[in-house]
Amino acid sequence: MGMLGKGATAATIATRLSPVRVAVWTGTRVVRTATATPRGTWTFWRLVRPEDAVDVLTRQHREIRRGFVRAALPGPARRRQFDRLMRLLAVHEAAEEAHVHPLARRVLRSGPQLTALRRQEEKQAKRLLLELRRTGPDAPGYLRRLNRVRTAVARHAAREEREEFTALREAVTGTRLRLLGAEVKLAQWYAPTRPHRWADNEVTNKIAAPLLGPVDLVRDAVRRAARA
């Protein structure tokens, strides 16, 4: 135990151990706390813990809705919130197109028709998104363009949850959904952080991830350093 002596209190131990070790030592489930969990540790744990893909994607839909609200607010943080929203949308759609829609197409009775509609919606939203990203948050008409993208994305997400996600829960085992959740999170870990017009299906997204993902991450880091 190193620095943790017999007289150490539970609170002291919690501040020195990772959440996984806290759980092992106390026999309790992992709980996220500001003092016990460094941000990097929690991010890694969230990536590797087993999660149902529908839960992962539905949670991200909520994050995206909040992202649109934040990106609309005036002030010096608008650019940062705009870039964060672009990344959320890019990695979310990349994982869906590469992993979720292909599974739905194979296992659902109306999978080919259902996923074709979702992909068409995604293509339309991506065209609007590319226009929005090209003009940026400082150009005239930004809020109008942002709202057009928000409306398209909200309608698409609602249809996914109501039709595709509900059907997947009924047709696929919990184990397979957790495996799909791992595939989604791994794909998002190295996916491109901005929309690319030609990456709009399973094959092109799987090609784009190892090629464009690292490039986008470097460009993002350079941009953040330039603004610092």
C-alpha positions in Angstrom: 0.0 0.0 0.0 3.0 2.3 0.1 2.1 5.6 1.7 -1.3 4.3 2.9 -0.8 3.2 6.4 -3.1 1.4 8.8 -4.4 4.7 10.2 -5.4 6.1 6.8 -9.0 7.1 6.6 -11.3 6.2 3.8 -11.4 9.8 2.6 -7.5 9.9 2.5 -7.4 6.7 0.5 -10.0 7.9 -1.9 -7.9 10.9 -2.8 -4.8 8.8 -3.5 -6.3 5.8 -5.5 -7.8 5.6 -8.9 -11.6 4.9 -9.0 -11.0 1.3 -9.9 -8.7 0.7 -7.0 -11.1 2.5 -4.6 -13.8 0.0 -5.8 -11.5 -3.0 -5.3 -10.4 -1.8 -1.8 -13.8 -0.9 -0.5 -15.9 -3.5 -2.3 -18.2 -0.8 -3.6 -19.0 0.4 -7.1 -17.0 3.1 -8.8 -18.2 6.6 -8.1 -16.9 9.7 -9.8 -15.6 12.4 -7.4 -13.7 15.6 -8.0 -11.0 14.7 -5.5 -10.5 11.0 -6.2 -10.7 10.9 -10.0 -8.2 12.8 -12.2 -9.9 13.9 -15.5 -7.7 11.6 -17.6 -8.4 8.6 -15.4 -12.1 9.1 -15.6 -12.0 9.6 -19.4 -10.1 6.3 -19.8 -12.5 4.5 -17.5 -15.5 5.9 -19.4 -14.0 4.7 -22.6 -13.3 1.1 -21.5 -16.3 0.4 -19.2 -19.0 -1.8 -20.8 -21.9 0.3 -22.0 -24.9 -0.4 -24.2 -24.5 1.4 -27.5 -28.0 2.8 -27.4 -27.2 4.4 -24.0 -24.0 5.8 -25.3 -25.6 7.4 -28.4 -28.7 8.7 -26.6 -26.5 10.4 -24.1 -24.5 12.0 -26.9 -27.7 13.2 -28.5 -28.4 15.1 -25.2 -24.8 16.5 -25.2 -25.3 17.7 -28.8 -28.6 19.4 -28.0 -26.8 21.3 -25.1 -23.9 22.0 -27.5 -26.2 23.9 -29.9 -27.4 26.0 -27.0 -23.9 26.9 -25.9 -22.7 27.6 -29.4 -25.5 30.1 -29.8 -24.6 32.2 -26.7 -22.7 35.4 -27.4 -19.4 36.2 -25.8 -15.7 35.2 -26.0 -16.5 31.5 -25.4 -18.6 31.1 -28.6 -15.7 30.0 -30.8 -14.7 27.3 -28.3 -18.2 26.1 -27.9 -18.7 26.1 -31.7 -15.5 24.0 -32.2 -16.6 21.6 -29.5 -20.0 21.2 -31.2 -18.4 20.5 -34.5 -16.3 17.7 -32.9 -19.3 16.2 -31.1 -21.2 16.0 -34.3 -18.3 14.7 -36.4 -17.3 11.8 -34.1 -20.9 10.9 -33.3 -21.9 10.6 -37.0 -18.7 8.8 -38.0 -19.3 6.1 -35.4 -23.0 5.7 -36.4 -22.2 5.4 -40.1 -19.3 3.0 -39.6 -20.8 0.7 -37.0 -24.4 1.3 -35.9 -26.2 1.6 -39.3 -24.4 -1.4 -40.8 -25.5 -3.6 -37.9 -29.1 -2.2 -38.1 -29.1 -2.9 -41.9 -28.1 -6.5 -41.3 -30.3 -7.5 -38.4 -33.5 -5.5 -38.6 -36.3 -6.7 -40.8 -36.7 -3.3 -42.5 -33.0 -2.5 -41.9 -32.0 -1.6 -45.5 -34.9 0.9 -45.9 -34.6 2.3 -42.4 -30.8 2.9 -42.6 -31.1 4.4 -46.1 -33.5 7.0 -44.7 -31.1 7.8 -41.8 -28.1 8.1 -44.1 -30.0 10.4 -46.4 -30.8 12.6 -43.4 -27.2 12.6 -42.3 -26.0 13.6 -45.8 -28.4 16.6 -45.8 -27.3 17.6 -42.3 -23.7 17.3 -43.2 -24.1 19.6 -46.2 -25.6 22.2 -43.8 -22.8 21.5 -41.3 -20.1 22.0 -43.8 -21.5 25.3 -44.8 -21.8 26.4 -41.2 -18.2 25.3 -40.4 -16.9 27.1 -43.5 -18.4 30.5 -42.5 -17.8 30.0 -38.8 -19.4 31.6 -35.7 -18.4 35.2 -36.5 -20.0 35.6 -39.9 -23.3 37.4 -40.5 -26.2 35.0 -40.4 -24.5 32.6 -38.1 -27.4 32.0 -35.8 -29.7 31.4 -38.7 -27.4 28.8 -40.2 -26.8 27.2 -36.7 -30.6 26.9 -36.2 -30.9 25.2 -39.6 -28.3 22.6 -38.6 -29.9 22.2 -35.1 -33.3 21.5 -36.6 -32.0 18.9 -39.1 -29.9 17.2 -36.4 -32.7 17.2 -33.8 -35.2 15.6 -36.3 -32.7 13.0 -37.3 -31.8 12.1 -33.7 -35.4 11.8 -32.7 -36.1 9.4 -35.6 -33.0 7.4 -34.8 -34.1 7.0 -31.2 -37.7 6.2 -32.0 -37.2 3.8 -34.9 -33.6 2.5 -35.2 -32.5 2.4 -31.6 -35.8 0.9 -30.4 -35.7 -1.8 -33.0 -32.1 -2.6 -32.2 -32.9 -3.1 -28.5 -35.6 -5.7 -29.5 -33.5 -7.5 -32.1 -30.0 -7.6 -30.5 -28.8 -9.1 -27.3 -27.5 -7.0 -24.5 -24.1 -8.5 -24.9 -24.0 -7.5 -28.6 -25.2 -4.0 -27.7 -22.4 -3.6 -25.2 -19.9 -4.9 -27.8 -21.4 -2.3 -30.2 -21.0 0.3 -27.5 -17.3 -0.5 -27.3 -16.9 -0.3 -31.1 -18.7 3.1 -31.1 -16.5 4.6 -28.3 -13.3 3.2 -29.8 -14.2 4.6 -33.3 -14.9 8.0 -31.7 -11.6 8.0 -29.9 -9.7 8.4 -33.2 -12.3 9.6 -35.6 -11.9 12.9 -37.5 -13.0 15.9 -35.4 -14.6 17.7 -38.3 -17.1 16.7 -41.0 -15.7 15.5 -44.3 -18.0 15.5 -47.3 -16.8 12.2 -48.8 -16.9 10.2 -45.5 -20.6 9.3 -45.4 -20.8 5.4 -45.2 -19.3 2.4 -43.5 -16.3 2.0 -45.8 -15.3 5.6 -46.2 -15.6 6.3 -42.5 -13.4 3.4 -41.6 -10.9 4.6 -44.1 -11.1 8.2 -42.9 -10.6 7.4 -39.2 -6.9 6.3 -39.3 -6.0 8.8 -42.1 -7.9 12.0 -41.2 -8.4 11.5 -37.4 -4.7 12.1 -36.5 -4.5 15.0 -39.0 -7.6 16.7 -37.5 -6.2 16.2 -33.9 -3.0 17.9 -34.9 -4.8 20.8 -36.6 -7.0 21.2 -33.5 -3.9 21.3 -31.2 -2.2 23.9 -33.4 -5.4 26.1 -33.5 -5.7 25.9 -29.7 -2.0 26.9 -29.2 -2.4 29.8 -31.6 -5.4 31.1 -29.6 -3.7 30.7 -26.2 
